[in-house]
Amino acid sequence: MQINLRAHGVNRMQAAKIALADAIIWLWLHQANYDSLFTASFIEPAMLALPSFVLSGALVIGITWARWDRIPRTLRVGTALAAAAVGLGLTLLPQLPAAPEFAHAALVLGLAVLCGFAALLRLETLAKCDDFSTLSVALSGSLLLFYLLNLVLLLVPRPVYDFLVVMAPLAMLFGTNTPAPSCKRLGPLPKKVRLSPPSIAPCLTGAATGLVVALGTVSMATSPGQLFAHPAPLFLISQLLFIMLGVITAFGIDLRKASYFALLNFSWGFGIVAGTLVRDQFPLIPEAFLVDLSSFVCLLTLVGFFAFSGVWINTLGRTASMGQEMALEEVAQEAGLTKRETEVTALLLEGRSLRIVQQELFISEGTARTHAKRIYAKLGVHSKQELIDYFKRHLAER
């Protein structure tokens, strides 16, 4: 398992790099999907909804069929370069005196497809965090940087703005040569665990936040004064919590990470399409009601995260502990240790002294010492540190 749910240390340098890359990708996705200066009066968000939804469904099937646990390097590089090219086309097209209609349609379709890939790559970038604490710091930093970058874009001249937005997708190249490694699975989880609320909560949350995008008033700020109202801070925080819960879950379920991230993407797209259909079918719904509904969904997302994340982390922790015990028993059995010697070994690996081993197993100190000597002899080690190194080496190979 990659994420150490009990870790308290934070890899600050890694968290800072991932936070910056995530904020830039996130900013570009918002610029592309909402009524920003980049797409004002040129693209309606609904034009991107259906193609992105179809693509996300295809990604779930394709990635599962291809058995990817990580996104290939060529796809990451190609997505970044293509997104920059499409952004350049969207910027230059309105300046052309007689731009063909098919060019407009092709660029919009390309943008929809690339947004889907970018959202997927964003999740994989966050999955590079190797512990829960670093992931939390990276996402918190991403939110702050998102607002800071928005402020910078609103203050710079329009040509600089266009240049920065066009170049932003290149942030997806971050970590191209060091992709998130395949995590060691916790083993087949019981069906009851896989279908439990904590396991499906990220998908439900993704659909809810997508619904907010389509029904609410989430849009990009067009002036510094609107920065903390568009998009709504509550929505942004709920989106980050949805992503955090999704990344945590991806490290524990018996499903490839890339497949699960594609499934989260699909859930998000489903919410957007559902909200778009509702708005089309009921155009007379009061705007105030939709805003209140969006805020309510965001609040449910926050409550759902705190309600389910603790349960899911505890479930993963228990399962990880059971998996480690089983692996230790396998190594001990291969080395010819008896059941009692295996119990003594487990306590020694926890740093317990022979006196504590005696008390824990209700045996005499002499018996505990004899077991320790036999364990050392069978494993060919001469100290407790060598014993720890022996099991670290053999457990890492599994």
Secondary structure by P-SEA (a helix, b strand, c coil): ccccccccccaaaaaaaaaaaaaaaaaaaaaacccccccccccccccccaaaaaaaaaaaaaaaaaccccccaaaaaaaaaaaaaaaaaaaaccccccccaaaaaaaaaaaaaaaaaaaaaaaaaaaccccaaaaaaaaaaaaaaaaaaaaaaacccaaaaaaaaaaccccccccccccccccccccccccccccccccaaaaaaaaaaaaaaaccccccccccccccccccaaaaaaaaaaaaaaaaaaacccccaaaaaaaaaaaaaaaaaaaaaaaaacccccaaaaaaaaaaaaaaaaaaaaacaaaaaaaaaaaaaaaaaaaaaaaaaaacccaaaaaaaaaaaacccaaaaaaaacccaaaaaaaaaaaaaaaccccaaaaaaaaaaaaaac
